[in-house]
């Protein structure tokens, strides 16, 4: 939905979202629910978004960065301006991890790598937010990320990073889960063993 709004495929007017001048929902969550129920409309919007981004990537085959600015509404993101008039935003974390500066020339592959890194950072941010409340199993965390409509490739890449860093550990989760059940007296100690 956000990409469709960014690409001006879906128009946002206050809290309302519209497609081809017809209101499709009030509020982001209601609009997403409406699109999930209307598969034909959703697939039409997805096709247009993909075509728009593919076209943009082709136009950006080899472009020069002419400006980098901190976004006004979200100061943890940067807008990167290219010489062909294209603009895209990336998170501060991605900006710092991928050294780009004004005057650099980027190939289509480099742009794609930056956009993929930014997408994975969005998944990572959501995953870390979920983990900040309590430990979760790998399966539970993957289910929650899928519910937020992230693609499986991105989820798997992020899960691998989380496991490597020790943020997701099913064995540790099972021990803590069982210990907590015993402590709260939902089950006795013998049942756990």
Residue, then its C-alpha position, 0 to 999 in steps of 0.5 A: x500500500x505504501x509503495x502504491x501511494x509513493x508511486x501515486x497509483x493509490x491516492x491518499x486524501x487525509x485518512x482516505x485511500x482512493x484508487x482510480x478516483x474511487x475510495x477504497x478505505x478509510x485508514x491504512x488497516x481498513x484499506x489493507x483489509x479491503x484489498x485482501x478481500x478484493x484480490x482482483x483489485x489488489x493484483x491490479x495495484x501490485x502489477x502497477x507497482x511492480x511495473x512502476x518500480x521496474x521502470x524506475x530501476x531501468x531509468x536508474x541504470x547508471x545514475x549519479x547522486x546529486x543530493x542526500x537529505x534527511x527526510x523532514x517527517x522521518x528524521x531516521x531516513x534519508x532521501x537520495x536524489x539522482x540526476x534523472x530526477x528520481x528520488x528514493x528513501x532509505x533508513x539511516x542504518x542502511x545509509x550508514x552501512x552502504x557508503x554512498x555520497x553526493x557525486x557517486x555513480x550507482x549502477x542498477x545492481x547497486x541501486x537494487x542492493x540498496x533497496x533490498x537492504x532497506x527492505x530487509x532493514x524494515x523487516x529487522x526493525x519490526x522483528x526487533x520491536x516484536x522481540x523487545x516485548x518478549x522472547x519468541x520462537x522462530x516459527x512465531x516470529x516468522x508468522x508475525x512477519x508474514x502477517x505484516x506482508x513481508x516476502x519470505x526471502x526477506x524474512x529468511x534473510x532477517x531470521x538468519x541474521x537474528x539467529x546468528x546474533x542470538x536474538x532468536x534461539x528456539x532452545x533457549x526460548x523453550x527453556x524459558x517458556x517451560x521455566x515460566x510455566x512452572x513458576x506460574x504453576x501452570x504445570x508441575x516440574x515433573x511434567x516439564x522433564 
